[in-house]
Amino acid sequence: MDVKLRIHRFVEGRKWIQDYTVPLTTGMTVLEALTQIKEKQDPTLSFTCSCRSSICGACAVRVNGNAELSCEMLVENLVKRYDTTELTIEPLGNFRVIRDLIVDWDPKYARIKKIKPTVQPKQEFSAETGCLQSPADFNKYKKYAGCILCGSCVSECNKNTLNQKDFLDPFVFVKAEKLVADSRDRSPEEHLKAVVDAGLWRCFNCQECTAKCPKGLDPAGAIEKLKAATFRYKLDDNVGARHAKAIYDDISESGTLDESKLNIKSEGVFAAGLRAPMALRLMHVGKMNPLDKHPVNPEIDTIRSIVKHAEAASKEEE
């Protein structure tokens, strides 16, 4: 059986889609198919790869609109998943394309610097004694040390697609959580302040970064951990944190959201007042009545119990 690969080409400002046909063999990866095309059909096709062992992350591309690590993704599995022998391959999203499937990583690497990406050892450590920590403390962040910088999370990040200027790439937040959770670092607050300033609370929580991570690192979970840490370190004087706290307070107190007062609690009276025209329209169509008494959910005790158990589970995880 043959498979048609529709590959997005980009050379010196010119874009087009070029079709190639390769014979499907058992165990063939997307990277093998690309390599076969380059070696036997078209030496001008450009892409990146290195280790071929799912370690370096260099070979990530988009297949049928989803980021994949091409060295580990089997063509036969993709054919079954999409029920077609025609696959579209394009460069990762939210990157500047250099040529064909090759993207520019330099701006992304530069953005890592915003989070102060190195461990600053506590004063108790020295060159002679080293920076020792317990296995339990190491386990708190070792998962996030597995990031291979493949760019899959960036490619599918909806917030990055909308605006990259006010929001870091998901893998940068993973790096930040690794540093904040590291017991050897003397100033987690510095990393946290940096990520807050760089858009931590602007995450859409769409979970695409987690869904596409080939290493199962849960970047979305790392972002949520960073948000929780801002409360522990008293870095919660911002709209995002106040909004989260307002929702938590409403759910804990009544089991329902008081949406008529949510903006006021989050943004303050003045900023919320700028939304008065919208509020008036909502009142006009019966969607909101600020004079209504906020109801208490009849299942409030169950809801409070759920919140309590969730908090306990979160502490155990930490």
Secondary structure, 3 states (H helix, E strand, C coil): CEEEEEEEEEECCEEEEEEEEEECCCCCEHHHHHHHHHHHCCCCCCCCCCCCCCCCCCCEEEECCEEEECCCCEHHHHHHHHCCCEEEEECCCCCCEEECCEECCHHHHHHHHHHCCCCCECCCCECCCECCCCHHHHHCCHHHHHCCCCCHHHHCCHHHHHCCCCCCCHHHHHHHHHHHCCCCECCHHHHHHHHHHCCHHHCCCCCHHHHHCCCCCCHHHHHHHHHHHHHHCCCCCCHHHHHHHHHHHHHHHHCCCCHHHHHHHHHCHHHHHCCHHHHHHHHHCCCCCCCCCCCCCCCHHHHHHHHHHHHHHHHHHC
